Amino acid sequence: MTATLSEAPPARPAAAGPTGRQRLVLVVLLAAQFMLAVDFSILNVALPVIGQGLGFPLGGLQWIATAFALCAAGFTLLFGRVADLVGRRRVFLAGLAVLAVASLAGGLATTPGVLLAARVAQGLATAAVTPAGLALLTTAFPEGPLRERALGLNGALMSAGFTSGAVLGGLLTDLLSWRWAFFVNVPVALAVLLTAPRLIAESRPRPSTGATAGAGRPRMDLPGAVTVTGGLLALVYGLTTAGEHGWGDPVALSALALAALLLVAFWLVERRAAAPLVPVRVLRRRTVVWGNAAVLLAFATETSLVFLLTLYLQRVLGFSALATGLAFGALGAGTVLGGLLAPRVLGRLGGRNALVAGFLVQAAATAALLLLGADRAWLGLLLPAAFLGGVGNMVAIVGSMVTATSGLPDEEQGLATGVATMTQQVGIALGTPVMSAVATATAAGGTVLTGVTWAIGADTALVLLAGAATALFLRRR
């Protein structure tokens, strides 16, 4: 009988369930990742109150969010590689300690300068903890169904944390104080710091990885670290400035041009470095390239949709900030369900087909939002569409993360997860300013609803593009 290729993946043997220790490791790592995801959005609702309390000028409020996003995205790849070289657990615990101190300082801040310094430290801690935690997760579970389940839960909680951060921020600000949006991190970080050393084994690179020199001491690719970190900082700053002042702003254009130059320089440096920060052979892997492309588009489209729906709910329907956050509970519930379903979808359809299916479901749900009108009765469409879109988006996110980190040895998992996390955070930073520019340009001479509708159409097109690119370029050879 002649074997034929088909789109259905080969049957995989049933995997044994996780051990008791693996379950505890998963709980500890997921608690840390959920907390980090909440930090991305917990202060958004509280910004006006913080500005009044500390005397921030109106134009300076956006730096409370920007200072965090710059560091979280700009230093992720660097810290991911540092974790590979000096130990993932060590970097993970050090980052959590910095996060606890920075959160305490932010909650106690009495001047804008102290608060911004605390946000910078929180961003640096996030850049260290996120890739190190993901690398510990992928090395704790063997490649296959167990790892897919772990990544599914991780993705669900991260996305749910991002969408529920607005709800939690609104509740804490209304019931207690904006300072509790910082203080809430401290007990969680301390609990993880107390339990992680007993549960999580240190993960170190093998001497044969090529990342050592002399008597087995790791070497750091300083030119690569400087160029990629500078390039990512310039990229996120340029995107944020463009979203605030428009894409014709000379500062934004200069920052984006500098980012392009530095990232090209990084590629050239890596081709010649003896111990590169990111080996070019890794960046040339089809799964790494297209897995990260899918990560970028999945996060850019869904986080920008949160921004667009916030405009719709507050500026068109007249909802309060707290009511808007509560409405996003539907999206959060969809992402949790998507994270739980993703491993089964991956096991049944395979990575590529699961990615395509996730993007198609997300695209259909997003396209339905094009029908939204100016009456509150349209919540009957918005809530189920947001729920369904969250399910599809999370299946796509888990599929893309599995794809981007598969086929690499354990000693390079910190690198792979660092690249994927960096891509994720750039996607978060990229989506909102792009869709804000579309909404602003198309709303000129019209209404806010007109601008939001056009931007939702652009978002739908990007999701369809992501699905088409995945189907085309991840074909099995």
N, C-alpha and C positions, 0 to 999 in steps of 0.2 A: 504494500500500500504506500502511495507517495504522500509525503507530508506537504501541506500547503500552508502558506502564511495567511493569517487572518488578523483582524483588529482585536479580537478577544485575547487577553493575556493568557499565558499558560497557567494551568492550575497550580496553585501553591499548596504545599502541605500545611495542615492546620498547625498553628504555632501554639506552644504551651503558654499558659497565662503568666503574667509577671509574678515574680517572687514577692514575699512580704517586704523585703528590703527595697526592691525596686518600686513598690507602691509608695513607700515612705519617701524615697528620693524624689519621686514624681510630685508628691504633695508639696515638698519643700521648694522644689524648683518652680512649680506652677504658682505658688504663693508669691514668690519674688517677681516672676514675669507679669502676673496680674497687677501687682502694685506699680510696676514700671509703666504698664499700659495706662493705668488710671492717671498717672502723672502727666501724660500728654494732654489731657483735656480737662482735668479737674479744676484748673484755675480760670478757664475761659469765661464761665458765667460770673466769676467773682472779680474780674478785672476792673469794672467801674468802681466797685466798693473799695478795692485795694488802692486805686488811684486817689480816691477821696481821703482814705485813712492815712496814707503816707505822703500825700502831696505830689504824686506823679503828675507831670504835665500831660495833657491829652495825647500829644504826639509820642510820648514815651511809654505809654501803656503797652504797645505791641511788643516792646523789648522784653517784657516779662515772659512772653511766650517764645519770642525769637531767640533770646539768650539760651534758653533750654534746647530748642530745636537745633541751633547751630552746633552746639557741643555734642548733642546726642548723635547727630548724623555725621559730623566732621571727624570725630575721633573713634568711631566704631570699628573701622577696619584696622586701625593701628592697635587698639586694645585687643581685638580678636587675635591678631598675630602675637602680641605680647603674651596672651593667655596660652597660646600654643607653645611658646618658648619657655616660660617660667612656671607654668602650671595653671590650669583652668580654675581649680578650686581656690587657689591663692588669690587670683585676680577677682573671682566672684565674691569672696568674702571681703576683700579690701574695698571693692566698689560698694558693697552693701554698708560697710562701716562709714564710708564717705557720705553715702546717701542719708543715713540716719543723722549724722552731724549736720549736714546741709539742710535737711528738713527741719531740724530743731532750730537752726539759725534763722531760716526763713520765717518760721512761725513766730519767732521773737523779734523780728526785724522792726526797727523804728524809723529807718531812713530808706529811701529808694536805692542807695548804693549797696547797703547790706542785703536787701532783698534780691537785687540783680546778681550779686556775688553768690548768694545761695542758689539761685537758679542755674548759674554757670556750673557750680559744683554738682548740682543734681543732674545736669546734662552729661557731665563727664562721668559721673557714677553710672548713669544709664548706659553710656557707651561702653563701659567696662563690664557691667553685670549682664547685659542682654546677650552678647555673643558668647561669653564664657558660660552662662547658664544654658544656652542652647547646645553648646558643644558638650557640656556635661550630660545633657539629656540624650543627645544622639550617641554618645559613647556608652551610656548606661544601658541602652537598649540596642540589640543587634539589628542590622538593616533587615527590613521586612515588616510583617504585620505588627509586631510589638512597637517598633519605632514609629510606624504610621499612626498607631493609636495614640502614642505619647505626643507626637507632633499635632495630631488632631485636637487633643485636649488643650495643648499649649496654644494653638492658634485660636481656638474658641474662646479661651479665657483672655487672651491678649486683645482680641477684637471686642469682646464683651466689656473688658476693662476700659477700652478707648471710648466706647459709646456710653457706658454707664458712668464715666468720670464726670460728665456734665450733670447727671442726676445727683451724684454724690456731692459735687461741688455746690450745686444749688441748695441742697438740703443742709449741708454744713454751714453755708454762708447765712441762710435764713434762720436756722435754729440756734447756732452757736456763734461762730465768727469765721471770717475767711482764713484766719490763722490755723484753724483745724484742717484746712486743706493741705497744710504742711505737716501738722502734728500727727495726722493719721498714719503717715509712713513710719514713724519712729517705732511703735510697738511691733509692727509687722517685720521691719528690718531686724530688730533685736531678737525676735522669736526665731527667724531664719538663721541669724548668726549663732544662736545658742545650739540649734539642732543640726545644722549642716555639717560641722566638722565631725560629728559622730556617725553620720550616715553616708556622706559622699567621700569617696576615695579620691586622692589627688590623681590628676591625669597629666602625665608628662610625655614629651616627645621622645622617640627612640633616637639614639645617637646616629643612626644611619639615615636620618631624614635630610641631611645636607644643611640643616640649620645650625650646625655646631662648628666650632672652630677651636683649634688648640686642644686644650685638655677637656674637651666636651662642653665648653662654655658656649651658650647660645650667642649668636650674632644678630644684631638688629640692622636692617637696611635703612640707615638714616636718610639718605637722599630720597628713597621711595616713600618713607614715612612723611617727610616734609612736603613733598610734592602732592601726594594724595590727600593729606590732611588739609593743606592749604587750598587745593582744588575743590574739595568738598565744602569747606567753609565758605569759599567764594561762591560756589554754586547755590548753596542754601540761602546765603545772604542776598545774592542777586535775585533769586526767585521770590523771596519774601519782600524785597524792596519793589520788585515789579508788581507784585500783587497789591501793594499799598499805594504806589505812585503811578502805576501804568508801565506798559512795556516799552514806552519811548523814553523813560527816565534815564538820563546819562549815567547816573551812579549804578543803576541796575544793569545797564548794558556793559559798563566797564567791568563790573564784578563777574558777569557771565563770560565775558571775553577772557578775563584772567583765569577763570575756572577752566575754560577750554584749553588754554595754554598749559596750565599746570597739570591737567589730567593727561594731555598728550606727552608732556615731559615725564610723567610717571610711567607711562607705557614704555617709553624709550629707556628709562632707567632700569625698569624691571627686565627688559630684554638682555641687559648687559651685567646685571648684578650677580655676584657670586652666591649670595644668600638672599634672594629677593623677598620682599614683603609679601607679594603675591606672585608665585611662579607663573610665567606666561602660559605654560602648558596647562595649568588649571583654568585660566581664563579662556583658553581655546576649546575646552571641553564643551560639546554641544549641550549636554544637560545643564552645565553651570551657566552658560550664556543664556539659553532660552528659559531655564528655570528662573533666573534672576529677572529676565525681561517680564515674565509673567508675574513675579512678585511685585515689580515696580508698578505695572498697570493695575493689578488687583488692589493694591493699597491706594494708589493715586485716584482711582475712580470711586472707590467707596468712601474714603475720607472726604473727598471733594463733594460727594453727594450729601454727606452730613452737613457740610457748610451750606449747600444750596437749599436743603430742606429747612435748615435753621432760618435762612432768609425768608423762605415761604411761610413758615409757621409764625414768625414774629412780625415780619413786615407786611405780609399779605393777609394772614388770618388774625393777627393781633394777639397771639399767645404771649404769655409771660415767659421769662427765661426758665423758670422752674417747670412750667407746663410743657415747654419745648423739650426739656431734658427728659421728662416723663414719657413724652410721645416716642422718644428714641428707644424706649424699652422694647418696642416691637422689633426694631433692628437688632438690639442686643440679644433678644430671645432667638431670633433667626440665626445669628452667628453661633450661639451655643449649640443649637440643634445641628447646624452645618458641621461644626467641629466633631460632634458625636457621630454623625453619619459619614463623614469624609473617609475614615479608614475602611468602612464597608464598601463605599463607592470605589475607592482605589483598589481594593482587593478584587472586586467584581469586574471593573472596567479596565484597570491598568492606569498608570500615571497620566499618559497623554490624553486618553479618552475621558478620564475624570476631570482633568483640567478643562477640556473643551466643554464638557457637560456643565461644569460649574459656571463658566463664563456665559454660556447660552442662557442658563436660568437667570443669572444676574442681569443679562442684557434684556431679557423679556420683562423682568420686574421693573427695571429702570425705564424701559420704553413705555410701560403703563403709566408712569408718572407724567408723561407728556400731556395727559388728559386733565391734569389738575386745574381747577378753577378757583375763583375768589371766594367761594362759600365754604363754611366749616363742614358742610356735609361731605366734602371731598376727603375728609379723614377716613371715610369708609373705604376709599381706594388706597390712600397713602399708607395706612397701617399694615394691611396685608401685603402690599407691594414691597414695603420696607422689610417685612419679615421674610418674604420669599427671596428678595435680593440678598439679604444677609446669609441665608442658607447657601445660595449659589456662590456668593463671594467667598465664604469660608471654605467650601469644597475646593475652590480654585486656589486659595491661599495655601491650604495644607498640601494640595497636589504640587504646587510650585515649590514649596519648601522641601518636600520630599525629593523632587527632581533636582533642585539646586544643590542638595547635600549628599546625593546618592553616588555610589561608585568611587568614593574617595576613602583613603585609609584613615584610621582613627587619629593619627597624628596631624592630619590636615582638616579635621572637623572644626576646630576653632577658626581656621582660615575660611572654610566654606560657610559656616554660620555667620562669621563676621561680614563676609561679602553680602550674604543674603539679608542680614539685619541692616547693613548700610543701605542696601537697595530699598528695603522696606521704609526706612526713615526718610530717604530722599523722595520716595513716592508720596509719603505723607506731606512732605514740604512742597512737592511739585504740584500736586493736584489742586489744592485750594487756590493759589494765585492764578493758575491757568483758567480755572472755571470762574473765578472772580472777575478776571479780565473779560471773559466771554459774556458773563451776565451784565457787566457794566456797559460794555460796548453795545450790546443789543437792547439794553433797557433805555439807552439815550433816545429821548423823544417818545418813549413808550411808558410802560409800567414795570414795576419790579417783577410782576408775574411774567411779563414778556421775556425779560432777561433771564429769569430762572428757567423758563421753558426752553429757551435756546441752549442754555448751558446743560440742561438735562439731556437734550438731544446730542450735544457734543460728547457728553459722558457715555451715552449709549453707544455711540459710534466707536469710542475708544475700547469699550468692553468687547464689541464685536471684532474689532481689529486684533485684540489680544487672543480671542478664541481662534480666529483664522490663522494667525501667526503660529500659535501652538500646534494646530492641526497640520500645518504645512511643514514646519521646521523640526518637529519632534517625531517625525515618522521613523519607525524602526528600519534599520538598515540590515 
